[in-house]
């Protein structure tokens, strides 16, 4: 592996790791907002869209699950594979 290729892979690895970390920070902020501001969110969005507490909880739960899947698939798995390639060479 050439030095330019190795440097490119190391840069991509660092960027993917930062994106993965930021994705989970966003997830934790979302989770904290739902826990701490659940009633405020329900008042705003419940009246706007006619949602019950259960419906809003299901929407948030599914959204957080999709977000976590996207972060893992788009950032963590490529980061891990690049890390394994760099470790092997």
N, C-alpha and C positions, 0 to 999 in steps of 0.2 A: 504494500500500500504506500502510495507516495505521500510526501509531507503535506501537499496541498489537500489531498483527499482526507487525510487524517485530521487536519485543521478544520476542514469543512464539517466533518462528522462531529468533532468535539464542539464546534459552535452550535450545530443543530441540536446536539444532546443538551447543551446548556439552555438553549431557548426552550426546548420541549419540557425540561424540568421546571423552568420558571412558569411556563404556561400551566403545567400540571398543578403546581403549588398554588398559583393564582386561582385556578378553577375550583380547588377545594376551599380556598379562603372565601370565595364567593358563595359556595355551598354552605359553609358555616355561618356566614352573615345572613343568608336567607333563612337558615334554620333558627338562628337567634331572633330574627325579626318576627318569624311566625310564633315563636314561643313568647316573646316579650310583648309584641304588638298585635297579637291575634285578634283581640276584640276590636281594635281600631281598624285593622284590615277588613274584618268582617263587616263592620258598620259601613265602610266606604264601598267595598265591592259587593257586599250583600244587597245593599239598597240600589246600587247601580245596575246589577245584573240579576237580581232576584235569587241569590244563592243562599242556601242554608249553610250552617256551620259545617255539617258533614260534607256537603258538596265542595265547599272551599278547601277543607282538609284533604279530600281525595285529589283535587286539582293540584294542591301544593305537594302532596306526597308523590304523585305521578311526575310532576315537573322536576322535583329534586332527584327522583330516580333516573329520569331521562338525562338530566344534567350530569349526574355522576357517571352514567354509562358513556356519554359523549366525551367527557373529560378523560376517562380511562381509555377509551378506544382511540381518541385522536391525539392524546399527548403521552399517556403513560406507556402504552404498548410500543409505540415507536421509540420512545426514550429508552425503554428496556432493551429493545432489539439493537439499537445503536450502541448502547453500553456493552452488550454482549459481543458485538462485532469488534469494538475497540479493545475489549479485554482479550479476545482471542488472538488478535494480531500483535 
